[in-house]
Amino acid sequence: MSALVSTDWLAARLSAPDIRVVDATWVMPDSGRDPRAEFEAGHIPGAVFFDIDEICDETSPYPHMVPSAAAFSAKVRKLGLGDGVTVVVYDSNRFCASARVWWMFRLFGHEAVVVLDGGMERWRAEGRPLEEGSARPRERHLTARQNHTLLRELDQMRANVTSRREQVVDTRSPGRFKGELPEPRPGLRSGHIPGSVNVPYSELLAPDGRLKRPSELRPLFVRAGVDLGKPIVCSCGSGVSAAVAALALFELGRPDVAVYDGSWSEWGAQPDTPIER
């Protein structure tokens, strides 16, 4: 079963009582963009705005780390997202962070979640309807139970450097992965987790902003040295584009792929984590 739906699929179901649409657009703080303002200026009808910097662990020093199951449930129920509905996530930034939100719902046990392939870019290009203003959803209960198999934390990643039980796929750019370019967040060392391989997130996308088809995705991972039959965890700068790789691997029949939540924002900030360049 695919985790992707087309614009045609969504357009035909916008008024269905069991469909909830989510705009998950997120950008780096220095981008000059305001995703919430963009949402209010025009979004897919009926959508609510999901901010990964608000629905997060507010006690963590690292950006948009996942909250507890209770905190996640309390936040998303106010968005009208909960039991008995299929959540359709999109963004206007080529899967950043619609894939992250897709992964979060699965992490907390809500498997009825899909991603709009091509997102807002494709929806607009096709001249489909938009809605302005703030969302006013009706609260809906969500039963959230964390699936720990989909999440990796710092101690687990440290142990994996020695055990190499899991393959680590890093989706940052080649320059950042190799340590040749500085990290966009200040204070981080450069390089990558020892033993990890590089599959840049941008290579997973077709020119039109949709995810590449499985026949195109598979060779990308295989050429990087990934054994698609063995355990995999995805990492990136802050746990966002790593979820795009998890989504791509889901399309290749791997629904069990984990995400290292802290990713390089956490690993690169530690004084003693080993680094390769």
C-alpha positions in Angstrom: 0.0 0.0 0.0 1.3 3.4 -0.9 1.6 6.3 1.6 1.1 8.8 -1.3 -2.1 10.1 -2.8 -2.6 12.2 -5.9 -4.2 15.6 -6.2 -7.1 13.9 -8.2 -7.6 11.5 -5.3 -7.8 14.3 -2.7 -10.0 16.6 -4.9 -12.5 13.9 -5.2 -12.7 13.4 -1.4 -12.3 16.9 0.0 -15.9 16.9 1.4 -15.7 13.3 2.8 -16.4 13.2 6.6 -13.5 10.9 7.3 -10.8 13.0 5.5 -8.8 15.7 7.3 -6.3 17.8 5.4 -3.1 19.2 7.1 -0.7 21.9 5.8 2.7 21.0 7.4 4.8 23.6 5.6 8.0 24.3 7.4 11.1 26.3 6.5 14.5 27.1 8.0 14.3 30.2 10.4 16.4 32.3 8.0 14.4 31.6 4.9 12.4 34.9 5.0 9.2 32.9 4.7 6.2 32.7 7.1 4.4 29.4 6.6 1.5 30.3 8.8 0.9 33.6 6.9 1.2 31.7 3.7 -1.4 29.2 5.0 -3.9 32.0 5.8 -3.3 33.6 2.4 -4.3 30.4 0.7 -4.6 26.7 1.6 -6.4 23.6 0.4 -10.0 23.9 1.5 -10.7 22.5 5.0 -7.0 22.2 5.9 -5.5 23.0 9.3 -2.0 24.2 9.9 0.5 21.8 11.7 3.6 23.6 13.0 6.4 21.1 13.9 8.0 23.8 16.0 4.9 24.0 18.2 3.9 20.4 18.3 7.2 19.3 19.8 9.1 18.6 23.0 9.3 22.2 24.4 11.9 21.2 27.0 14.5 20.0 24.5 17.3 22.2 23.4 17.1 20.7 19.9 14.6 21.9 17.2 11.2 20.2 16.8 12.0 17.0 18.8 8.9 14.8 19.1 6.7 15.4 22.2 5.3 12.7 24.5 2.3 10.8 23.3 0.1 12.7 25.7 1.4 16.0 24.5 1.0 15.0 20.9 -2.6 13.9 21.5 -3.5 17.1 23.3 -2.1 19.3 20.5 -3.5 17.5 17.5 -6.9 16.9 18.9 -7.4 20.7 18.9 -6.7 20.6 15.1 -9.6 18.1 14.7 -7.2 15.3 13.9 -8.0 12.0 15.6 -9.4 8.5 15.6 -11.6 7.4 12.7 -10.2 9.8 10.1 -7.6 9.6 7.4 -5.1 12.5 7.7 -3.8 13.9 4.4 -0.6 15.9 4.8 0.8 18.4 2.3 3.3 21.2 2.3 4.6 23.9 -0.1 8.2 23.0 0.3 8.6 19.7 -1.5 7.9 17.3 1.4 9.5 19.5 4.1 7.8 18.7 6.5 4.8 16.8 5.2 6.9 13.6 5.4 7.9 14.5 9.0 4.3 14.9 10.1 3.3 11.7 8.3 6.1 9.9 10.3 4.9 11.6 13.5 1.4 10.3 13.2 2.7 6.8 12.5 5.0 7.1 15.5 2.0 7.7 17.7 0.0 4.9 16.3 -2.2 6.6 13.8 -1.6 4.6 10.6 -4.4 6.3 8.6 -2.1 9.0 7.3 -1.0 9.7 3.7 1.0 12.5 2.0 -0.2 14.5 -1.0 2.3 13.8 -3.8 3.5 17.1 -5.3 1.9 19.1 -2.4 0.7 22.6 -2.7 3.0 23.2 -5.7 1.1 20.7 -7.8 -2.3 21.7 -6.4 -1.8 25.3 -7.4 -0.3 24.4 -10.8 -3.5 22.5 -11.6 -5.6 25.5 -10.7 -7.5 23.7 -7.9 -9.5 25.7 -5.3 -7.9 27.4 -2.4 -9.4 28.8 0.9 -8.2 31.9 2.9 -8.1 32.6 6.6 -7.6 30.7 9.8 -8.9 27.2 10.4 -11.6 26.6 12.9 -11.6 22.8 13.5 -13.8 20.9 15.9 -11.8 18.9 18.4 -11.5 15.2 17.9 -10.1 12.6 20.3 -6.8 10.9 19.3 -5.6 7.7 21.0 -1.8 8.1 20.9 0.5 5.2 21.7 4.2 5.6 20.7 5.7 3.0 18.4 9.3 3.0 19.7 10.5 1.0 16.7 10.2 4.1 14.5 12.3 6.4 16.7 16.0 6.5 17.5 17.6 8.6 20.2 21.2 9.6 21.0 22.2 6.6 23.1 20.9 4.2 20.6 22.9 5.9 17.8 26.0 5.9 19.9 25.7 2.1 20.4 25.0 1.6 16.8 28.4 3.1 15.8 30.0 0.0 17.5 27.4 -2.6 16.7 26.5 -1.5 13.1 23.2 -3.3 13.6 21.4 -0.7 11.7 22.4 1.1 8.5 22.3 4.9 8.8 21.1 6.9 5.8 22.0 10.6 6.0 19.9 12.8 3.7 21.9 16.0 4.0 23.8 17.4 1.0 27.1 15.8 0.0 29.0 18.8 1.1 27.6 18.7 4.6 27.9 15.0 4.8 31.6 15.1 3.9 32.2 17.9 6.3 33.3 20.2 3.4 30.5 22.7 4.0 29.5 24.3 7.4 26.3 23.4 9.0 23.5 26.1 8.8 23.0 25.9 12.6 25.8 27.6 14.5 27.9 25.6 16.9 27.8 22.3 15.2 30.8 20.3 14.1 31.0 19.1 10.5 31.0 15.6 9.1 28.8 12.5 9.5 28.1 9.6 11.9 30.7 6.9 11.3 29.6 4.2 8.9 26.6 6.2 7.6 25.9 6.6 3.9 24.7 9.6 2.0 21.4 9.7 0.0 20.6 13.4 -0.5 17.0 14.2 0.1 16.9 16.2 -3.2 17.7 13.1 -5.2 14.5 11.4 -4.0 12.3 14.0 -5.8 11.3 14.2 -9.4 11.7 17.6 -11.2 7.9 18.3 -10.7 8.2 18.0 -6.9 6.7 14.6 -6.6 8.5 11.6 -5.1 10.3 9.5 -7.6 8.7 6.2 -8.4 10.0 3.0 -6.7 11.8 1.9 -9.8 13.8 5.1 -9.6 14.2 5.2 -5.8 15.6 1.7 -5.4 18.8 2.3 -7.4 19.5 5.4 -5.4 19.7 3.5 -2.1 21.4 0.5 -3.6 24.2 2.7 -5.2 24.8 4.3 -1.8 25.4 0.9 -0.3 22.1 0.3 1.4 20.9 -3.3 1.8 17.2 -2.9 1.6 16.7 -6.2 3.4 18.4 -5.1 6.6 17.5 -2.6 9.4 17.7 1.1 8.4 17.6 4.4 10.4 17.4 7.8 8.6 19.2 11.0 9.8 19.6 14.5 8.5 20.1 18.0 9.9 17.2 18.1 12.4 14.9 15.1 11.7 12.9 16.6 8.8 14.3 15.5 5.5 15.2 12.1 7.2 11.5 11.5 7.1 11.4 11.9 3.4 13.9 9.0 3.1 11.7 7.0 5.5 8.7 7.8 3.2 10.7 6.7 0.1 11.7 3.5 1.8 8.1 2.9 2.8 7.3 3.1 -0.9 9.9 0.4 -1.4 8.2 -1.9 1.1 10.0 -0.9 4.3 7.4 0.5 6.8 9.8 -0.3 9.7 12.4 2.3 8.9 13.3 4.5 11.9 14.2 8.2 12.1 17.0 9.6 14.4 15.0 12.5 15.8 17.9 14.7 17.0 19.9 14.0 13.8 22.9 16.2 13.2 21.5 19.1 15.4 22.1 16.8 18.3 25.0 14.6 17.2 27.1 17.5 15.9 26.5 19.5 19.1 27.9 16.8 21.4 31.6 17.2 22.5 32.4 13.5 22.4 30.3 11.9 19.6 32.6 10.3 16.9 32.6 12.0 13.5 33.9 11.0 10.1 34.8 13.4 7.3 
